[in-house]
Amino acid sequence: MASRLTDAHVEAQKRLRAAATATVAQAWRNLPAYDRVNVPAFLDTAVPAVLAAQRQSVAITEAYLAAYLRRAPIGVNPDNLIGAGLRGVDPAEVYTRPFVTVWTALGNGIPYEQALSAGLQRATETAAMDVQMSMRATSSAVQQATPEGFYGYQRVADGGACEFCQEIDGAYVKFADAMALHNNCGCGLEPLTQPHSRAAKLPNGVAVSEHGELGAVIHDPAHDFTGPSGLN
């Protein structure tokens, strides 16, 4: 069972994701159209909102880890833990992709409203993923900077966890950057100050693969994982 401090951090991350996705969704809905000329207006609102949420994620994650481990915060540099420093791709490119989703859908004969809904979904799921990635990256940065007495992490499923995440709730994660995520994942990490009793072997119904931008991602082993398709 996770500590109250960990539960509070998971809840704080949830609020950050909700705030970021709400701003991104409103920016999307406020557009008069979804043509190439409308992209900059969306980026002007969406990108700063997500970057701000990522910076806040870095701050609260470092504070949480310092409190849990009873150590002073190390003062991680957020530049490598947000935006392009994290994904390796300019946020402007990342948040143009929802428009590409719309244009591709329309080109395939998908009805207009359905295409817009698909674009909105991609935009909000991308924002939520970015906030979670900053949490994971900060956990990794703290672990690397202060390895003494650090035995990795255990995964903590959030209240709305999917069946995959429920399967591996409490599982051992040797290094934070190996924590597998998926679209809308809200799980957290709790530091281990002594060896973990559970093996790292995954249950039969869970698979983890490496994604070029997102790092470790979790998925159904029955589905072939080929890269970015279906993930944000």
TORKOL-4160 file (C-alpha; in steps of 0.2 Angstrom, whole numbers, padded with zeros to 4 digits, m for minus):
232
<pt num="1" X="0000" Y="0000" Z="0000"/>
<pt num="2" X="0007" Y="0017" Z="m0005"/>
<pt num="3" X="0010" Y="0030" Z="0008"/>
<pt num="4" X="m0001" Y="0046" Z="0010"/>
<pt num="5" X="0013" Y="0056" Z="0004"/>
<pt num="6" X="0013" Y="0046" Z="m0012"/>
<pt num="7" X="m0005" Y="0046" Z="m0014"/>
<pt num="8" X="m0005" Y="0065" Z="m0012"/>
<pt num="9" X="0008" Y="0066" Z="m0026"/>
<pt num="10" X="m0002" Y="0055" Z="m0038"/>
<pt num="11" X="m0017" Y="0066" Z="m0035"/>
<pt num="12" X="m0007" Y="0082" Z="m0038"/>
<pt num="13" X="m0001" Y="0075" Z="m0054"/>
<pt num="14" X="m0019" Y="0071" Z="m0059"/>
<pt num="15" X="m0024" Y="0089" Z="m0056"/>
<pt num="16" X="m0009" Y="0095" Z="m0066"/>
<pt num="17" X="m0014" Y="0084" Z="m0081"/>
<pt num="18" X="m0032" Y="0090" Z="m0079"/>
<pt num="19" X="m0027" Y="0108" Z="m0080"/>
<pt num="20" X="m0016" Y="0106" Z="m0095"/>
<pt num="21" X="m0029" Y="0096" Z="m0104"/>
<pt num="22" X="m0043" Y="0108" Z="m0101"/>
<pt num="23" X="m0033" Y="0123" Z="m0107"/>
<pt num="24" X="m0027" Y="0113" Z="m0123"/>
<pt num="25" X="m0045" Y="0107" Z="m0126"/>
<pt num="26" X="m0052" Y="0125" Z="m0124"/>
<pt num="27" X="m0039" Y="0132" Z="m0136"/>
<pt num="28" X="m0044" Y="0118" Z="m0149"/>
<pt num="29" X="m0062" Y="0122" Z="m0147"/>
<pt num="30" X="m0059" Y="0141" Z="m0149"/>
<pt num="31" X="m0052" Y="0139" Z="m0166"/>
<pt num="32" X="m0063" Y="0146" Z="m0180"/>
<pt num="33" X="m0056" Y="0132" Z="m0192"/>
<pt num="34" X="m0043" Y="0118" Z="m0192"/>
<pt num="35" X="m0033" Y="0123" Z="m0207"/>
<pt num="36" X="m0014" Y="0126" Z="m0208"/>
<pt num="37" X="m0017" Y="0145" Z="m0205"/>
<pt num="38" X="m0025" Y="0141" Z="m0188"/>
<pt num="39" X="m0011" Y="0131" Z="m0181"/>
<pt num="40" X="m0001" Y="0145" Z="m0174"/>
<pt num="41" X="m0015" Y="0152" Z="m0164"/>
<pt num="42" X="m0017" Y="0135" Z="m0156"/>
<pt num="43" X="0001" Y="0133" Z="m0152"/>
<pt num="44" X="0002" Y="0150" Z="m0144"/>
<pt num="45" X="m0010" Y="0144" Z="m0131"/>
<pt num="46" X="m0007" Y="0125" Z="m0130"/>
<pt num="47" X="0012" Y="0124" Z="m0129"/>
<pt num="48" X="0015" Y="0137" Z="m0115"/>
<pt num="49" X="0001" Y="0129" Z="m0105"/>
<pt num="50" X="0009" Y="0112" Z="m0106"/>
<pt num="51" X="0027" Y="0118" Z="m0103"/>
<pt num="52" X="0020" Y="0127" Z="m0087"/>
<pt num="53" X="0012" Y="0111" Z="m0081"/>
<pt num="54" X="0028" Y="0101" Z="m0085"/>
<pt num="55" X="0038" Y="0113" Z="m0075"/>
<pt num="56" X="0026" Y="0112" Z="m0061"/>
<pt num="57" X="0027" Y="0093" Z="m0062"/>
<pt num="58" X="0045" Y="0094" Z="m0060"/>
<pt num="59" X="0044" Y="0105" Z="m0045"/>
<pt num="60" X="0031" Y="0095" Z="m0036"/>
<pt num="61" X="0039" Y="0078" Z="m0040"/>
<pt num="62" X="0056" Y="0084" Z="m0033"/>
<pt num="63" X="0048" Y="0091" Z="m0018"/>
<pt num="64" X="0038" Y="0074" Z="m0015"/>
<pt num="65" X="0054" Y="0064" Z="m0017"/>
<pt num="66" X="0064" Y="0075" Z="m0005"/>
<pt num="67" X="0050" Y="0074" Z="0008"/>
<pt num="68" X="0048" Y="0055" Z="0006"/>
<pt num="69" X="0067" Y="0052" Z="0007"/>
<pt num="70" X="0070" Y="0065" Z="0020"/>
<pt num="71" X="0083" Y="0074" Z="0010"/>
<pt num="72" X="0085" Y="0091" Z="0004"/>
<pt num="73" X="0080" Y="0095" Z="m0014"/>
<pt num="74" X="0094" Y="0094" Z="m0026"/>
<pt num="75" X="0088" Y="0107" Z="m0037"/>
<pt num="76" X="0086" Y="0098" Z="m0054"/>
<pt num="77" X="0087" Y="0108" Z="m0070"/>
<pt num="78" X="0070" Y="0107" Z="m0078"/>
<pt num="79" X="0076" Y="0111" Z="m0095"/>
<pt num="80" X="0080" Y="0093" Z="m0099"/>
<pt num="81" X="0064" Y="0087" Z="m0091"/>
<pt num="82" X="0051" Y="0097" Z="m0101"/>
<pt num="83" X="0047" Y="0101" Z="m0119"/>
<pt num="84" X="0060" Y="0097" Z="m0132"/>
<pt num="85" X="0073" Y="0093" Z="m0119"/>
<pt num="86" X="0062" Y="0078" Z="m0114"/>
<pt num="87" X="0055" Y="0072" Z="m0131"/>
<pt num="88" X="0069" Y="0077" Z="m0142"/>
<pt num="89" X="0056" Y="0085" Z="m0153"/>
<pt num="90" X="0050" Y="0103" Z="m0153"/>
<pt num="91" X="0033" Y="0105" Z="m0145"/>
<pt num="92" X="0027" Y="0115" Z="m0160"/>
<pt num="93" X="0029" Y="0100" Z="m0170"/>
<pt num="94" X="0021" Y="0089" Z="m0157"/>
<pt num="95" X="0006" Y="0100" Z="m0155"/>
<pt num="96" X="0004" Y="0102" Z="m0174"/>
<pt num="97" X="0001" Y="0083" Z="m0175"/>
<pt num="98" X="m0018" Y="0084" Z="m0169"/>
<pt num="99" X="m0021" Y="0095" Z="m0185"/>
<pt num="100" X="m0012" Y="0081" Z="m0195"/>
<pt num="101" X="m0024" Y="0069" Z="m0187"/>
<pt num="102" X="m0039" Y="0079" Z="m0193"/>
<pt num="103" X="m0032" Y="0082" Z="m0211"/>
<pt num="104" X="m0028" Y="0063" Z="m0213"/>
<pt num="105" X="m0045" Y="0058" Z="m0206"/>
<pt num="106" X="m0054" Y="0070" Z="m0218"/>
<pt num="107" X="m0043" Y="0064" Z="m0233"/>
<pt num="108" X="m0049" Y="0046" Z="m0228"/>
<pt num="109" X="m0068" Y="0051" Z="m0229"/>
<pt num="110" X="m0071" Y="0053" Z="m0210"/>
<pt num="111" X="m0085" Y="0065" Z="m0206"/>
<pt num="112" X="m0079" Y="0082" Z="m0201"/>
<pt num="113" X="m0085" Y="0082" Z="m0183"/>
<pt num="114" X="m0078" Y="0065" Z="m0180"/>
<pt num="115" X="m0061" Y="0071" Z="m0188"/>
<pt num="116" X="m0061" Y="0086" Z="m0176"/>
<pt num="117" X="m0065" Y="0074" Z="m0161"/>
<pt num="118" X="m0050" Y="0063" Z="m0166"/>
<pt num="119" X="m0039" Y="0079" Z="m0167"/>
<pt num="120" X="m0045" Y="0085" Z="m0150"/>
<pt num="121" X="m0042" Y="0068" Z="m0142"/>
<pt num="122" X="m0024" Y="0067" Z="m0148"/>
<pt num="123" X="m0021" Y="0085" Z="m0142"/>
<pt num="124" X="m0027" Y="0081" Z="m0124"/>
<pt num="125" X="m0019" Y="0064" Z="m0123"/>
<pt num="126" X="m0002" Y="0072" Z="m0129"/>
<pt num="127" X="m0004" Y="0085" Z="m0115"/>
<pt num="128" X="m0007" Y="0072" Z="m0102"/>
<pt num="129" X="0007" Y="0061" Z="m0108"/>
<pt num="130" X="0019" Y="0076" Z="m0107"/>
<pt num="131" X="0015" Y="0080" Z="m0089"/>
<pt num="132" X="0017" Y="0061" Z="m0084"/>
<pt num="133" X="0034" Y="0060" Z="m0094"/>
<pt num="134" X="0040" Y="0075" Z="m0084"/>
<pt num="135" X="0036" Y="0066" Z="m0068"/>
<pt num="136" X="0045" Y="0051" Z="m0073"/>
<pt num="137" X="0060" Y="0060" Z="m0079"/>
<pt num="138" X="0061" Y="0070" Z="m0063"/>
<pt num="139" X="0061" Y="0054" Z="m0053"/>
<pt num="140" X="0075" Y="0047" Z="m0064"/>
<pt num="141" X="0085" Y="0063" Z="m0062"/>
<pt num="142" X="0084" Y="0063" Z="m0043"/>
<pt num="143" X="0088" Y="0044" Z="m0042"/>
<pt num="144" X="0103" Y="0047" Z="m0053"/>
<pt num="145" X="0109" Y="0062" Z="m0043"/>
<pt num="146" X="0107" Y="0054" Z="m0026"/>
<pt num="147" X="0109" Y="0035" Z="m0028"/>
<pt num="148" X="0115" Y="0031" Z="m0010"/>
<pt num="149" X="0102" Y="0021" Z="m0001"/>
<pt num="150" X="0090" Y="0021" Z="m0016"/>
<pt num="151" X="0084" Y="0004" Z="m0021"/>
<pt num="152" X="0073" Y="0010" Z="m0036"/>
<pt num="153" X="0054" Y="0013" Z="m0035"/>
<pt num="154" X="0038" Y="0003" Z="m0034"/>
<pt num="155" X="0024" Y="0007" Z="m0046"/>
<pt num="156" X="0008" Y="0015" Z="m0038"/>
<pt num="157" X="m0008" Y="0013" Z="m0048"/>
<pt num="158" X="m0020" Y="0028" Z="m0047"/>
<pt num="159" X="m0038" Y="0026" Z="m0043"/>
<pt num="160" X="m0043" Y="0025" Z="m0062"/>
<pt num="161" X="m0029" Y="0013" Z="m0067"/>
<pt num="162" X="m0032" Y="0002" Z="m0082"/>
<pt num="163" X="m0031" Y="m0017" Z="m0081"/>
<pt num="164" X="m0013" Y="m0017" Z="m0086"/>
<pt num="165" X="m0008" Y="m0005" Z="m0073"/>
<pt num="166" X="m0018" Y="m0014" Z="m0060"/>
<pt num="167" X="m0009" Y="m0030" Z="m0064"/>
<pt num="168" X="0008" Y="m0022" Z="m0060"/>
<pt num="169" X="0003" Y="m0011" Z="m0046"/>
<pt num="170" X="0017" Y="m0012" Z="m0033"/>
<pt num="171" X="0029" Y="m0019" Z="m0045"/>
<pt num="172" X="0048" Y="m0016" Z="m0044"/>
<pt num="173" X="0055" Y="m0003" Z="m0055"/>
<pt num="174" X="0074" Y="m0002" Z="m0054"/>
<pt num="175" X="0076" Y="0014" Z="m0063"/>
<pt num="176" X="0062" Y="0027" Z="m0065"/>
<pt num="177" X="0065" Y="0029" Z="m0083"/>
<pt num="178" X="0059" Y="0011" Z="m0086"/>
<pt num="179" X="0042" Y="0015" Z="m0079"/>
<pt num="180" X="0030" Y="0011" Z="m0093"/>
<pt num="181" X="0017" Y="0023" Z="m0098"/>
<pt num="182" X="0002" Y="0024" Z="m0109"/>
<pt num="183" X="m0011" Y="0037" Z="m0115"/>
<pt num="184" X="m0020" Y="0044" Z="m0100"/>
<pt num="185" X="m0009" Y="0034" Z="m0088"/>
<pt num="186" X="m0010" Y="0042" Z="m0070"/>
<pt num="187" X="0001" Y="0030" Z="m0060"/>
<pt num="188" X="0015" Y="0036" Z="m0049"/>
<pt num="189" X="0032" Y="0030" Z="m0042"/>
<pt num="190" X="0036" Y="0028" Z="m0023"/>
<pt num="191" X="0055" Y="0027" Z="m0019"/>
<pt num="192" X="0062" Y="0011" Z="m0011"/>
<pt num="193" X="0074" Y="0013" Z="0004"/>
<pt num="194" X="0077" Y="m0006" Z="0005"/>
<pt num="195" X="0077" Y="m0020" Z="m0007"/>
<pt num="196" X="0060" Y="m0024" Z="m0015"/>
<pt num="197" X="0053" Y="m0042" Z="m0012"/>
<pt num="198" X="0044" Y="m0043" Z="m0029"/>
<pt num="199" X="0052" Y="m0049" Z="m0045"/>
<pt num="200" X="0053" Y="m0037" Z="m0060"/>
<pt num="201" X="0045" Y="m0050" Z="m0071"/>
<pt num="202" X="0029" Y="m0044" Z="m0080"/>
<pt num="203" X="0012" Y="m0053" Z="m0079"/>
<pt num="204" X="0007" Y="m0063" Z="m0094"/>
<pt num="205" X="m0006" Y="m0050" Z="m0099"/>
<pt num="206" X="0006" Y="m0035" Z="m0100"/>
<pt num="207" X="0020" Y="m0030" Z="m0112"/>
<pt num="208" X="0032" Y="m0016" Z="m0112"/>
<pt num="209" X="0041" Y="m0009" Z="m0127"/>
<pt num="210" X="0052" Y="0006" Z="m0131"/>
<pt num="211" X="0046" Y="0021" Z="m0140"/>
<pt num="212" X="0057" Y="0034" Z="m0148"/>
<pt num="213" X="0050" Y="0049" Z="m0140"/>
<pt num="214" X="0040" Y="0042" Z="m0125"/>
<pt num="215" X="0052" Y="0030" Z="m0118"/>
<pt num="216" X="0045" Y="0014" Z="m0110"/>
<pt num="217" X="0027" Y="0011" Z="m0114"/>
<pt num="218" X="0014" Y="m0002" Z="m0109"/>
<pt num="219" X="0003" Y="m0011" Z="m0120"/>
<pt num="220" X="m0007" Y="m0028" Z="m0124"/>
<pt num="221" X="0006" Y="m0041" Z="m0129"/>
<pt num="222" X="m0007" Y="m0047" Z="m0142"/>
<pt num="223" X="m0004" Y="m0031" Z="m0151"/>
<pt num="224" X="0012" Y="m0029" Z="m0161"/>
<pt num="225" X="0021" Y="m0013" Z="m0156"/>
<pt num="226" X="0028" Y="m0004" Z="m0171"/>
<pt num="227" X="0032" Y="0014" Z="m0164"/>
<pt num="228" X="0022" Y="0030" Z="m0162"/>
<pt num="229" X="0006" Y="0025" Z="m0170"/>
<pt num="230" X="m0008" Y="0026" Z="m0157"/>
<pt num="231" X="0002" Y="0035" Z="m0144"/>
<pt num="232" X="0006" Y="0053" Z="m0141"/>
